[in-house]
Amino acid sequence: MRRVNIKYIVALIFALTCFTAQANAAMKERKPKDYGRIRVTTPPIGTEPAVAYPILIDGKDFGLTSTVSDVRQARIIDKVPVGQHLVEVIFSPTKRFSQQVTVQGGKVHCFCLTYAKNIITQPCPTHLTVSAPSQVNDGDVITFSSDVAYGGTSALNYTWTVSPASAKIVSGAGTPNIAVDTAGVGNQSIAAILVVDDGSGVPQCRQTAQAVTKVVFTPPPPIVPRKFDEFPNLAFDDQKARLDNLAIELANQPDATGYIIVYQGRTSRTGQADRLAERARDYLVRTRGVDPSRIMVANGGYREEDEFELWIVPQGAPAPTASPTLQPSDAQPGAGRQSTTPRRRRGRNRRDDE
């Protein structure tokens, strides 16, 4: 068979589509749903020196690739609009890598490309490689990319096998590149095996290669209640202002619930905490129009003085826990008037607690 000199690209591509909220703290921050990101790396191959190559997205210049294999230092292009984009890397005047990518909001598509020159090939497919990142997070979408040296004219057949079974090929079956969804794979590795042949049936023209990517599962942070405000038994007008803020916050978080925990002072009248809690709830429901099912009240036990805690509880979070500072046996109901009535501003709200 006749040998010819060609240039080819060994494409180590991964197009992973990352959440990031978890990861390092910076990557956990959610990205706008209208934008994604593209990361491009061109590490050295063999003894060849590392070279940075021009990047084009939809024909526009976006600088040079990174020459490091560490994805944390890769060239990252931010705020790429959601949708189809053509990503190109120019290796020489006559050779470039080109791939259509579907960018998803808040996710990252990652490419790691290695380019070698002057590889000898023959009409049968040879020098098959399959490339992918070494590690991704659970839920990322990986693009396993192949490249094969081929001097023939027949169309090549690409047959992919992916394991474990929980990893799903979402696009590219029968083509040189496939996208694999890692959601639910957890702390396992995904192996993508590719068989390429020219349909001749000649064993020498059947090539097999594979790549393996480790999938790391990072559990999401727990959903917890958030203390929104805390204050003593103020005059009712002042309490209303604090409750107004709670109503606004609940309007901004329609899936959250408001909790009001009231603590009874050491010398307050018996039942004081329950009365104050119900009055606050009544104000939010009747005056501020908050759905009564979204306001919970609780008697928190005893503290030195009457006190309020306002909590925002996201959907799925547990209810807040009261933190009394006195035992019921320490209480002296009605022993003093200072803690049995709210603090008043002179000349106003004298009947607020009556």
FIMARNU-254868 format. One record per atom (N, C-alpha, C, O): x, y, z. Coordinates in steps of 0.1 Angstrom, whole numbers, plus 5000, padded with zeros to 4 digits. Example, Ala and Ser with C-alpha at 12.3 -4.5 7.8 and 13.67 -1.06 7.14 Angstrom:
% FIMARNU-254868
513249435078512349555078513249675078514249675085512849785071513749895071512950005079513450115080
***
This chain:
% FIMARNU-254868
500849885000500050005000500950125000501950125006500450234993501250354992501150435005500150445011502350495009502450575021502450725017503050755007501750805024501850945022502051025035501650975045502651135034502751225046501551315047501151385038500951315059499851415062500151475075500951425083499351585078499351635092497951605098496951605091497951565111496651535117496651585131497651625137495451595136495251635149494851525158493951445154495451505169495051415179494151495189494751565197492851475188492051565195491751515209491051415210492251575219491851545232490851645236491151745241489551605233488551705235487651655246487251545246487351745255486251715263485351845263485851955266484051815260483151925261482351905273481251845272482751935285482051905297481152025300481552145299479951995305479052095308478852105323478152015328479552195330479652195344478652285351478352395346478052235363477352325372478352405380479152325376478752465384479552475396479552515407480552515414477952585412478052585422478852535427479352625434480352335430480652295444481752275438481652305426482452255441483752245435484452345445484052355456485552405440486052505449485052615451484052625443485152695461484052785465483752885454482552915452484752925446484453025435483552955424482753025419483752825422483052765411481652725415480752695407481352725428479952695433478952805430477752785429479452925427478553035424477853005411478552975401476653025411475852995399476053105388476253215391476153055375476253145364474953185358473953105360474853295351473553335345473153225336473953165328471853195335471253095327471453125312471353035304471653245308471753285294473153265289473353285277474153225297475453215293476153085298475753035308477153045290477952935294479452975293479753095290480352885294481752915293482452805284481952695284483552845278484352745270485752755275486352855276486352635277487652625282488552545272488052435268489652595268490452535258491952515263492552615267492452395262493852375266494552295254493952205248495852325252496652255242497952215248498952285247497952105255499152055262500152005252499851975240501451995256502451935246502251785244501551725252502751735233502651595230504051535227504851595220504351425234505651365233506751465237506751525247507751475228508851565230508751695224509551785225507551715217507351845210507051955221506451925231507552075219507252185228505852225228505152215218505352275240503952325240503852455232504752545232502752465225502452585216501052625219500152545220500852765219499552815220499052855206499752905198497752815204497252835191496052925191495352935202495752995180494553095180493253015182493052905177492353085189490953025191489953115184490053245185489053055176487953125170486653065175486552945176485753155178484353115181483453185172483353315172482753115164481853165153482653265145482153365140483953225142484753305133485353425140486153495133485153455152485753575159486953525167486953415173487953615168489153585175488953595190488453695195489353495197489253495212490653465218490653395229491753505212493053495218493653355215493353295205494553315224495253185223494853085233494353115243495052955229494852845239495852855250496852915249495552785261496452765271497352645267496952555260498652635272499552525269499752435280500652355280498852445291499052355302497952255302496852285297498252145308497252035309496352045321495251985322496752125331495952155343494752235340494952355336493552175341492352255336492052375345491352465340492652385357492452495365493152615360492852735363494152595350494852705344494552725330495152805323493552645325493252655311492652785306492152865315492652815294492152935288490552925289489952835283489953015296488553015298487953135291488353255294486853115284486153215277484753235283483953135283484553345290483353365298482153415289482453465278480953405294479753465289479553435274479453525266479653305271479353265257477853235257477353155264477053305248475653295248475153145246475853075239474053115252473452975251473152955236472653045229473452835232473052795218474252735211475252705217474052715197475052655189476252745186475952865182477452705187478652785184479652695177479852575181480352755168481452685161482752725168483152835168483452625174484752645181485852595171485752475167486852675169487952635160489252675167489352775174490252585165491652615169492452595157492452495150493252705154494052705141495452655145496252725152495752535139497152475142498152525131499352535134497652545119498552585108497752645097496452635098498352705087497452765076496652655069495652695063496952535071496152425063495552325073494852235068495652345086495152245095494452315107495052405113493252285110492552345121491552235127491152145120491352255140490252175147488952255146488952375148487852185143486552255142485552165148485452045145484652225157483552145163482452235166482552345172481152195163479952265167479652225182479752105185479452325190479152295204477852365208477552475204477052285216475752345221476052395235476152315245476152525237476452585250475152585258474152635254475252535271474152545280474452645291475552665295473352705296473452815306474052765319473752655324475052845324475752815336476652695336477052645347476952645324477852525323479052555315479152655308480052465316481352485309481652375299481452255303481952415287482452315277483952315276484552425273484552205278486052205279486652125268486252015265487652185262488452115251489852105255490452205260490451985253491851965255492451905243492151785241493151975235493551935221495151915221495852005225495551795216496951785213497151765198496451695191498151835193498351835178499751785175500751845181499951685167501251635163501351645148500451655140502651665144502951695130503651575123504351495129503451565110504151475101504051325106505051255107502851285108502651135111502451065098501751105089503150945098503050865086501850775087501550715097501050775076499850695076499750615063500550625054498750525062498550445050497050445048496250495056496650375036495150375033494250325044493150365046494750225052493950175063494050275074494950345076492950285082492950375094494050325104494150205107494850415109495950385118496050495129495350605128496850475139497050575149495750635155495650755156494850545158493550585164493850635179494450565186493250745182493350785196491950835201491150885193491650815213490450865220490850945232491650905240490351065233490851155243489651215251488551225246489951245264488951295273489651355285490851325287488951435293489651485305489851365315489151265315490851385324491151285334490051275345489851175351489451395348488451395359487451505356487851615352486151485360485151575359484251565371484451465379483251655373482351645384481051565379480651575367480451505389479151435386478151535380477951645386477551505369476551595362477151665350476451725343478451665349479051725337478751645325478451525325478851705313478751635300480051635294480651745290480651515292481951505286481851475271480951405267482751535263482851495249484051415248485251465249483951285245485051195241485351215226484451205218486551255223486951285209487951185204488851145211487851155191488751065185489451135173488951225168490651075170491251115158491950995152492550915160491950975139492550865133493350905120492750995113494550855118495250885106494650785095494650665097494350845084493650765073493950825060493750945057494450745051494750785037493850725027494050755015492850655031491950595021490750685017490650795022489850625009488750705004487450655009486450725008487350535014486050485019485650555032486550605040484350565035483950625047484250535059484150405058484650585070484950515082483750485090482850575091483750375097482650345106483150365121484250315124482350435129482750465143481750395152480550425152482250305160481350225169481850255183482950215187480950315191481350355205480650265215479450225213481350235226480750155237481150235250482350265252480150265258480450345270479950265283478950205282480750265293480450195306480850295317481750365316480150285329479050195332477750225325477650325318476750145327475450165320474750295324473950345316475050345335474450475340474950595332474250695332476050575325476550685316475850675303475750575297475250785298474450785286475050875275475450985278475150815263475550895252474450975247473350925244474551105248473451205245473551255230472551305225474751245224474851285210476151225204477051195212476151215191477451185184477651035181478650995175476650945184476850805181477050785166476350845158478050705163478350685149479250795143479550785131479750885151480650995146481950995154482050915163482951075150484251065157484151115171485051085179483151195175483051255188481651225194480651235188481651185207480351165214480351255227481351285233479151295231478851365243478251265253477251195249478751255265478251155275477851235287478551315293476551205292476051265304476451185316476251065316477151255326477651185337476651185349477051135360475551245348474651265359474251125365473851035358474451115378474150985385475250885385475150775391476350915378477450815377478150815391478650705395478250925398478850925411480350905410481050935401480850845421482350825422482750705415483250605421482650705402483050595393483850655381484050775380484350565373485050615361484250575349483650465348484250665339483550635326484550595316485550665313484450475310485250435299484550435286483450385284485150505276484550505262485550435253486650475251485050325247485850245238485350265224484150265221486250295214485850325201486550215191487750195192485750165183486250075172486050155159484950195156487150165151487050235138487450135127488550065128486650125116487150035105486650105092485750195092487250055081486850115068485850035060485550055049485349925067484349845060484849735052484149665045486249725051486849625042486849485048486949385041486749475061486849345068488249305070488449195076489249375066490649345068490949375082490749485087491549275090491849295104492749415106492549495116493649435098494649545099493949685098494449785102492749685092492049815090490949835101490049915099491049755111490149775123490949815135491849745139490649935140491449995151490550015163489350045162491149995175490450015187491250105197492450085198490550195203491150285213490150315224488950305221490650365235489650405246490250515254491450545254489350585261489750685271488950665284487750625283489450705295488750685308488750815315489750885316487650855320487450975328486850945342485850875343487550995352486950975366485951075369486051195366484851035374483751125378483651135393483551035400483751255398483751285412482451345416481951445411481851285426480551335431480851425443481451385453480451545442480551645453479051675458478351745451478751635470477351655474477051805476477951885480475851845472475451985474475452025488475251945497475652155491475652205505474252175511473252195503474152155523472852125529471952255529472452365530470652235528469752345528469352375543468852285550469652485548469452515562468652645564468552725555467952655575467252785578468152895581469352875585467753015578468553135580467853235590466753275588468653275600468053375609468053505602469153555598466853565601466753685594466853815603467353915599466353795615466353915624466153865639465653755641466653945648466453915662466354045670467154135668465454055679465254185686464454155699463754055700464554245708463754235721462354285718461954315707461554275729460154315728459954465727459754535737460054515715460054655712458554705712457654625713458454835711457054895709456554835696457254805687455154825696454654745685454854815671455054745661454954945670455255005657456654965653456854945641457554955662458954915659458954765655459654725645458154685661457954545658457454535643457854455636456454615640455854615627456954635616456854565606457854735619458854755609459754635606460054605595460054565617460854445615460054335608460554255600458754325611457954225605457654255590457554165582457654385587457454435573458654375565458454335554459854385571461054335564460954185561461354135550460354115571460153975569459153945558459453855549458154025557457154005546457754025533457453955523458554125532459254155519460154045515460254005503460953995524461853885521461053755517461553685508459953725523459053615519458553635505458453535497458253765501457753785488458853765478458553725466460053785482461253765473461653625472462253585462461153535481461453395481460153315482459753275493459453305471458053245472457953105477456853065481459053035477459052895482459452885496459452775502459852995503460352985516459153005526458053055523459452965539458452985550459153075560460353065563458253155567458753245577458453175591457353135593459453175600459253125613459453235623460453315622458553245633458653345644458853265657457853205661459953275663460253215676460253325687461053425685459353315697459353415707459753355720459253245724460653415728461053375741460453455752460353575750460053395762459353465773460453505784461353425787460353625788461253675798461153605812460053545814462153615820462153545833460953585841460353505848460553715841459553765850458253805842457353875848458153765829456953805821455753725826455853625833454653785823453353715826453253585819453853565809452653485825452453355820451753365806450753445805452253295796451653305783452053415774451653435763453053495779453453615772454053585758453753645748454853485757455553445745454453405734454553445723453453325738452453285729451653405724451253415712451353495733450553615729451353705719450753745709452553725722453453805713453553735699453553805689453753605699453953535686452653545678452753565666451453525684450253525677449953665672449453685661450253765680450053905675450953935663450453995653452153895663453053915651452553835639452553895628452053715641451553635630450253705624450153705612449453745633448153815629448453935621447753965611449454015624449854135617450354095603449954155593451153995602451653955588450553905579450553925567449653825585448553775577447453875574447153885562447053945584445854035581446354175575445654225566447454225579447854355574448754345562448554415552449754255563450654245551450254145541450854135530449154065543448653975533449453855530449353795520450253815540451153695538450253565540449353565549450353475531449653345532449853285546451053265550448753255553448953205567449753075567450353045577449652995556450452865556451952885556452752795558452353015553453753045552454353105564455553145565453553125575454053185587453853075598452753035601454953045605454852945616455353025628456353105628454752995640455153055652455452945662454952835662456352985671456752885681457152955694457753065694456852895705457252935719458652885721458852755722459652965722461052925723461452895737462652845739460652915747461052885761461453015768460753125765462353015776462653135785464053185782465053115780464053325783465353395783465153505794464153515800466153585796466053695806465053795803464253835812464853825790463853925786463053865774463553765768461853915772461153875760461953905747462554015746462053805738462853825726462153755714461453655716462453815702461953765690463053715681464153775681462853605674463753555663462853535651461853475651463253595640462653575627463553495618464753525616462953395612463753305604463153285590461953295588464053275580463653235566464053085565465253055566463053005561463352865560463052825545461952815541464152795537463952755523463252625522463252545532462652605511461952475508462952355510464052365504462552255518463452145520464352155532465052065536464352275538465252295550464452255563463252265563465152215573464452175586463952305593464552415590463052295602462652405610463752455619464552375623463852585622464852625631464652575645463552545649465652565653465652515666465752635676466652725675464852635686464852735696466152725705466652615707466552835711467752835719467552915732468053025734466652855741466452925754467652935762468552845761467753025771468953045780468553015795469453015803467252995797466852965811465952835811465252805801466052765822465152655824463752705829463652805835462652635826461352675831461352695846460652785851462152615853462152635868462852765872462652805884463552835863464152965867463153075865463453185869462053055858461153165855460353205868460053125877460053335868459253385879458153475874458153595874457153405868456053485860455453595869455053565880455353715863454753825870455553885881454953975888456753845883457553905894457954045892458254115901457954085880458354225876457654265864457254185856457554395862456754455850457754485839457254505828459054495841459954535831459854445819459854495807459854315821459854225809458454175805458354105796457454225812456154185808455554265797454554235791456054385795455554475784456654515775457854515779456254545762457254585753457854715756457254795763459054745752459754875754459054975746458754965734458655085753457855195746458755315744459655355751458355385733458855515731457955615738456755595737458455715744457655805753456555865745456755915734455355855750454255925744453555845733452555895727454055725729453455655718453255515722453955455731452255445715452055305716451855255730452255135734451155335739451055285753450055175754450055105764449255145744448255045745448554925736447754835734449754925730450154825721450054685727449654585720450454665740450554535745449354505754449354395760448354585755447254565764446254475757445254445764
***
